[in-house]
Amino acid sequence: MGIFERYLTVWIGLCIVAGVLLGNLVPGLFTVVAGLELAHANLVVALFIWVMIYPMMVQIDFSAVKDIGKKPKGLFLTVIVNWLIKPFTMAGLGWLFFRVLFADWVDPQSAGEYIAGMILLGVAPCTAMVFVWSQLTKGDPNYTLVQVSVNDTIMVFAFAPIAAFLLGVSDIEVPWETLLLSVVLYVVLPLTAGILTRRHLEAKGNGEQLDRFVHVLKPWSVLGLMATVVLLFGFQAEVLLTQPQTIGLIAIPLLLQTYGIFAIAYVAAKILRLPHNIAAPACLIGTSNFFELAVAVAISLFGLHSGAALATVVGVLVEVPVMLSLVAFANRTRHWFPAS
């Protein structure tokens, strides 16, 4: 495990602090960056997300999908939690808190945008950070690869329809063109580029060139993640410092969602008697979010300074420490599950 994975919380925390400080010290810089848009997509955000996601996509071996029939229960759990439970519980919690429980504290327009941001988080299951969570729990790397491969395949087709449905049910106007463009830009294109790169490198030899290429790209993926976090928190710096109560209101349902989904998945994994090296990654995939995609789509649909973008950024703030706490819990309860 590299130094980045060992001290993940520290690096993300430093990037958050740097983003907030820079956003307040040099707000003009972030204003200029915010204006660099094409078809409602911020070009700098898109670049950083591509730098981060592309190396992860190269690592995904879709030929491994053919082996899903050998151990289907773990994959079944991942798919059910990610696509039939998580998006709808997130939308339900968003509606409950911002239309009912917090209705007196938040104006209706902001409430709708916060719900939209939460929905986008719920419909974006984790892709990139899954490999870190799996490694930290000593998960089966090959099986994790299969889970991520299947998950990404489903996301290409399911993200836009589910997001549009839940946003529509929540009375939020959905610009379909922008939503579809976001899926193409942040999912389809990097995924396709990763597949083509992997096939090209595999065709050249026995996998050594692929391993070397991934090793060279890995630091860029880390830099992409850190730059994305700095940029996102820089955009929202003023709100984060002047409206801490808003951050707290958004964080409450996100925390309930994260721990609740993990509990559902973990109990189901125990009932299914999955080995721990499959159960832990399966539950963490369902619990974690592809927050980079959610943030990018929120910015494209609602704008950089919208409540939806803020909600997805709070998702970043909440996710890393919460996921690390769940990793620790999964490691302490390894004895609950049969050996692999």
C-alpha positions as CSV (number, residue, x, y, z in Angstrom):
1,M,0.0,0.0,0.0
2,G,1.4,3.4,-1.0
3,I,1.8,6.5,1.1
4,F,-1.3,8.0,-0.4
5,E,-3.6,5.1,0.7
6,R,-2.0,5.0,4.2
7,Y,-2.6,8.6,4.9
8,L,-5.7,9.2,2.8
9,T,-7.6,11.2,5.4
10,V,-4.6,13.5,5.9
11,W,-4.2,14.3,2.2
12,I,-7.9,14.9,1.6
13,G,-8.1,17.0,4.8
14,L,-5.1,19.2,3.6
15,C,-6.7,19.6,0.2
16,I,-10.0,20.7,1.8
17,V,-8.2,23.3,4.0
18,A,-6.2,24.5,1.0
19,G,-9.3,24.9,-1.1
20,V,-11.2,26.9,1.5
21,L,-8.2,29.1,2.2
22,L,-7.5,29.8,-1.4
23,G,-11.1,30.4,-2.2
24,N,-11.2,33.1,0.4
25,L,-7.7,34.6,-0.3
26,V,-7.9,34.6,-4.1
27,P,-11.6,34.4,-5.0
28,G,-10.9,36.0,-8.4
29,L,-8.9,33.0,-9.5
30,F,-11.8,30.7,-8.8
31,T,-14.2,33.1,-10.6
32,V,-12.0,32.9,-13.7
33,V,-11.9,29.1,-13.5
34,A,-15.6,29.0,-13.0
35,G,-16.1,30.9,-16.2
36,L,-14.3,28.3,-18.3
37,E,-17.3,26.4,-19.5
38,L,-18.5,24.6,-22.6
39,A,-22.1,23.4,-22.9
40,H,-22.6,23.9,-19.1
41,A,-19.5,21.7,-18.3
42,N,-16.6,23.3,-16.5
43,L,-13.5,22.5,-18.5
44,V,-11.1,22.6,-15.6
45,V,-13.2,20.3,-13.4
46,A,-13.6,18.0,-16.4
47,L,-9.9,17.9,-16.9
48,F,-9.0,17.1,-13.3
49,I,-11.7,14.4,-13.1
50,W,-10.4,12.9,-16.3
51,V,-6.9,12.9,-14.9
52,M,-8.2,11.1,-11.9
53,I,-10.6,8.6,-13.5
54,Y,-8.7,7.5,-16.6
55,P,-6.0,5.5,-14.7
56,M,-8.7,3.8,-12.7
57,M,-10.6,2.9,-15.9
58,V,-7.4,1.4,-17.5
59,Q,-7.2,-1.0,-14.5
60,I,-10.7,-2.4,-15.1
61,D,-10.7,-5.7,-17.0
62,F,-14.1,-6.2,-18.6
63,S,-13.0,-9.7,-19.7
64,A,-13.3,-10.6,-16.0
65,V,-17.1,-10.2,-16.3
66,K,-17.3,-13.7,-17.9
67,D,-16.4,-15.2,-14.5
68,I,-19.4,-13.7,-12.6
69,G,-21.2,-17.0,-12.7
70,K,-18.6,-18.6,-10.4
71,K,-19.5,-16.6,-7.3
72,P,-22.7,-14.7,-8.1
73,K,-23.9,-13.8,-4.6
74,G,-21.4,-11.0,-3.9
75,L,-22.1,-9.4,-7.3
76,F,-25.9,-9.8,-6.8
77,L,-25.6,-7.9,-3.5
78,T,-23.6,-5.1,-5.1
79,V,-26.1,-4.6,-7.9
80,I,-29.1,-4.7,-5.7
81,V,-27.8,-2.2,-3.2
82,N,-26.3,0.1,-5.8
83,W,-29.2,0.3,-8.2
84,L,-32.4,-0.9,-6.4
85,I,-32.0,0.5,-2.9
86,K,-29.4,3.3,-2.6
87,P,-30.7,5.9,-5.1
88,F,-34.2,5.7,-3.7
89,T,-33.3,5.8,0.0
90,M,-31.1,8.9,-0.7
91,A,-34.0,10.6,-2.5
92,G,-36.3,9.6,0.3
93,L,-34.0,11.0,3.0
94,G,-33.5,14.2,1.0
95,W,-37.2,14.7,0.7
96,L,-37.9,13.9,4.4
97,F,-35.2,16.2,5.8
98,F,-35.5,19.2,3.4
99,R,-39.2,19.1,2.6
100,V,-40.4,18.1,6.1
101,L,-38.0,18.2,9.0
102,F,-35.8,21.2,7.9
103,A,-38.6,23.0,6.0
104,D,-38.7,25.9,8.4
105,W,-34.9,26.5,8.1
106,V,-34.4,26.2,4.4
107,D,-36.1,28.1,1.6
108,P,-37.9,25.9,-1.0
109,Q,-35.5,26.6,-3.9
110,S,-32.4,25.8,-1.8
111,A,-34.2,22.7,-0.4
112,G,-34.8,21.5,-4.0
113,E,-31.2,22.0,-4.9
114,Y,-29.9,20.2,-1.8
115,I,-32.2,17.2,-2.6
116,A,-30.9,17.2,-6.2
117,G,-27.3,17.1,-5.1
118,M,-28.1,14.2,-2.7
119,I,-29.9,12.3,-5.5
120,L,-26.9,12.7,-7.8
121,L,-24.7,11.3,-5.1
122,G,-27.1,8.4,-4.5
123,V,-27.2,7.5,-8.2
124,A,-23.4,7.5,-8.6
125,P,-21.9,4.4,-6.9
126,C,-18.2,4.4,-6.3
127,T,-15.8,3.5,-9.0
128,A,-12.3,4.9,-8.3
129,M,-12.0,4.8,-4.5
130,V,-13.4,1.2,-4.4
131,F,-9.9,-0.2,-5.1
132,V,-8.6,1.7,-2.0
133,W,-11.4,0.5,0.3
134,S,-11.0,-3.1,-1.0
135,Q,-7.3,-3.0,-0.4
136,L,-7.7,-1.6,3.1
137,T,-10.0,-4.5,4.0
138,K,-7.9,-7.1,2.3
139,G,-10.6,-7.8,-0.3
140,D,-10.3,-10.1,-3.2
141,P,-8.8,-7.8,-5.9
142,N,-10.1,-9.9,-8.8
143,Y,-13.6,-10.1,-7.5
144,T,-13.5,-6.4,-6.7
145,L,-12.5,-5.8,-10.3
146,V,-15.5,-7.8,-11.5
147,Q,-17.8,-5.8,-9.2
148,V,-16.5,-2.5,-10.5
149,S,-16.6,-3.7,-14.1
150,V,-20.3,-4.7,-13.9
151,N,-21.1,-1.6,-11.9
152,D,-19.6,0.7,-14.5
153,T,-21.4,-1.1,-17.3
154,I,-24.7,-0.6,-15.6
155,M,-23.9,3.0,-14.8
156,V,-23.5,3.9,-18.5
157,F,-27.1,3.0,-19.1
158,A,-28.8,3.5,-15.7
159,F,-27.3,6.8,-14.3
160,A,-29.2,9.2,-16.5
161,P,-32.7,7.5,-16.4
162,I,-32.7,7.0,-12.7
163,A,-31.3,10.5,-11.9
164,A,-33.9,12.0,-14.2
165,F,-36.7,10.0,-12.7
166,L,-35.8,10.8,-9.1
167,L,-35.2,14.5,-9.9
168,G,-38.6,14.6,-11.7
169,V,-40.4,12.9,-8.8
170,S,-38.8,15.6,-6.5
171,D,-40.3,18.3,-8.8
172,I,-36.9,19.4,-10.0
173,E,-36.6,20.3,-13.7
174,V,-34.3,18.0,-15.6
175,P,-32.3,19.3,-18.6
176,W,-32.0,16.0,-20.4
177,E,-29.4,17.2,-22.9
178,T,-27.0,18.4,-20.1
179,L,-27.6,15.2,-18.1
180,L,-26.8,13.0,-21.1
181,L,-23.8,15.1,-22.0
182,S,-22.4,14.7,-18.5
183,V,-22.8,10.9,-18.6
184,V,-20.9,10.8,-21.9
185,L,-18.2,13.2,-20.7
186,Y,-17.6,11.7,-17.3
187,V,-18.4,8.1,-17.7
188,V,-18.6,6.9,-21.3
189,L,-15.5,8.6,-22.7
190,P,-13.0,7.8,-19.9
191,L,-14.4,4.3,-19.7
192,T,-14.0,3.8,-23.5
193,A,-10.5,5.4,-23.4
194,G,-9.5,3.0,-20.6
195,I,-10.8,-0.1,-22.4
196,L,-9.0,0.9,-25.7
197,T,-5.8,1.6,-23.8
198,R,-5.9,-1.6,-21.9
199,R,-6.6,-3.7,-25.1
200,H,-3.7,-1.9,-26.9
201,L,-1.2,-2.6,-24.2
202,E,-2.3,-6.2,-23.6
203,A,-2.0,-6.9,-27.3
204,K,1.7,-5.8,-27.1
205,G,2.8,-8.4,-24.6
206,N,2.2,-10.4,-21.4
207,G,0.8,-7.6,-19.3
208,E,4.1,-6.1,-18.2
209,Q,3.6,-3.0,-20.4
210,L,0.1,-2.6,-18.9
211,D,1.5,-2.8,-15.3
212,R,4.2,-0.2,-16.1
213,F,1.7,2.1,-17.7
214,V,-0.6,1.9,-14.7
215,H,2.3,2.5,-12.3
216,V,3.3,5.6,-14.2
217,L,-0.3,6.9,-14.3
218,K,-1.0,6.3,-10.6
219,P,0.6,9.5,-9.3
220,W,-1.4,11.5,-11.8
221,S,-4.6,9.9,-10.6
222,V,-3.7,11.0,-7.0
223,L,-2.9,14.5,-8.2
224,G,-6.2,14.6,-10.1
225,L,-8.1,13.7,-7.0
226,M,-6.3,16.3,-4.8
227,A,-6.7,19.0,-7.4
228,T,-10.4,18.3,-7.8
229,V,-10.9,18.5,-4.0
230,V,-9.0,21.8,-3.8
231,L,-11.0,23.2,-6.7
232,L,-14.4,22.1,-5.4
233,F,-13.8,23.5,-1.9
234,G,-12.4,26.7,-3.4
235,F,-15.6,27.2,-5.3
236,Q,-17.7,26.8,-2.2
237,A,-15.2,28.4,0.2
238,E,-17.4,31.4,1.2
239,V,-20.5,29.3,1.9
240,L,-18.5,26.8,3.9
241,L,-17.2,29.5,6.2
242,T,-20.3,31.7,6.4
243,Q,-23.0,29.1,6.5
244,P,-21.7,26.2,8.7
245,Q,-25.3,25.4,9.8
246,T,-26.2,24.7,6.2
247,I,-23.3,22.2,5.9
248,G,-24.5,20.5,9.1
249,L,-28.1,20.2,7.8
250,I,-26.8,18.6,4.6
251,A,-24.4,16.3,6.4
252,I,-27.1,14.8,8.7
253,P,-29.1,12.9,6.0
254,L,-25.8,12.0,4.2
255,L,-24.5,10.4,7.3
256,L,-27.7,8.5,7.9
257,Q,-27.7,7.3,4.3
258,T,-24.1,6.1,4.4
259,Y,-24.3,4.2,7.7
260,G,-27.8,2.9,6.9
261,I,-26.8,1.5,3.5
262,F,-23.7,-0.1,4.9
263,A,-25.8,-1.8,7.7
264,I,-28.3,-3.1,5.1
265,A,-25.5,-4.5,2.9
266,Y,-23.5,-5.9,5.8
267,V,-26.4,-7.8,7.3
268,A,-27.4,-9.1,3.9
269,A,-23.8,-10.2,3.3
270,K,-23.8,-12.1,6.6
271,I,-27.1,-13.8,5.8
272,L,-25.7,-14.8,2.4
273,R,-22.6,-16.2,4.2
274,L,-20.2,-14.4,1.9
275,P,-16.5,-14.7,2.7
276,H,-15.1,-11.5,4.2
277,N,-12.8,-10.7,1.3
278,I,-15.9,-10.5,-0.9
279,A,-18.5,-9.2,1.6
280,A,-16.4,-6.1,2.7
281,P,-15.7,-4.7,-0.7
282,A,-19.3,-5.4,-1.8
283,C,-20.7,-3.4,1.1
284,L,-18.2,-0.6,0.7
285,I,-18.9,-0.3,-3.0
286,G,-22.6,0.2,-2.3
287,T,-21.9,2.6,0.5
288,S,-19.3,4.8,-1.2
289,N,-20.2,7.4,-3.9
290,F,-18.6,8.3,-7.2
291,F,-18.6,11.9,-5.8
292,E,-16.5,13.2,-8.7
293,L,-19.2,12.3,-11.2
294,A,-22.0,13.7,-8.9
295,V,-20.1,17.0,-8.4
296,A,-19.4,17.4,-12.1
297,V,-23.1,16.6,-13.1
298,A,-24.4,19.0,-10.3
299,I,-22.2,21.8,-11.6
300,S,-23.3,21.1,-15.2
301,L,-27.0,20.9,-14.3
302,F,-27.3,23.6,-11.7
303,G,-24.2,25.7,-11.7
304,L,-21.0,26.0,-9.7
305,H,-22.5,27.9,-6.8
306,S,-25.8,26.1,-6.6
307,G,-27.1,24.2,-3.6
308,A,-26.8,21.0,-5.6
309,A,-23.1,21.5,-6.1
310,L,-22.8,22.4,-2.4
311,A,-24.5,19.2,-1.4
312,T,-22.2,17.0,-3.5
313,V,-19.2,18.9,-2.0
314,V,-20.5,18.1,1.5
315,G,-20.6,14.5,0.3
316,V,-16.9,14.7,-0.3
317,L,-16.4,16.2,3.2
318,V,-18.4,13.4,4.8
319,E,-17.3,10.5,2.7
320,V,-13.6,9.9,3.5
321,P,-13.7,9.9,7.3
322,V,-17.0,7.9,7.3
323,M,-15.7,5.3,4.8
324,L,-12.5,4.9,6.9
325,S,-14.6,4.3,10.0
326,L,-16.5,1.6,8.1
327,V,-13.3,0.1,6.9
328,A,-12.1,-0.2,10.5
329,F,-15.5,-1.7,11.5
330,A,-15.3,-4.3,8.6
331,N,-11.8,-5.3,9.7
332,R,-12.8,-5.7,13.3
333,T,-15.7,-7.9,12.4
334,R,-13.8,-10.2,10.0
335,H,-14.7,-13.1,12.3
336,W,-18.4,-12.7,11.6
337,F,-17.9,-14.2,8.1
338,P,-16.6,-17.5,6.8
339,A,-13.0,-17.7,5.6
340,S,-12.5,-17.5,1.8
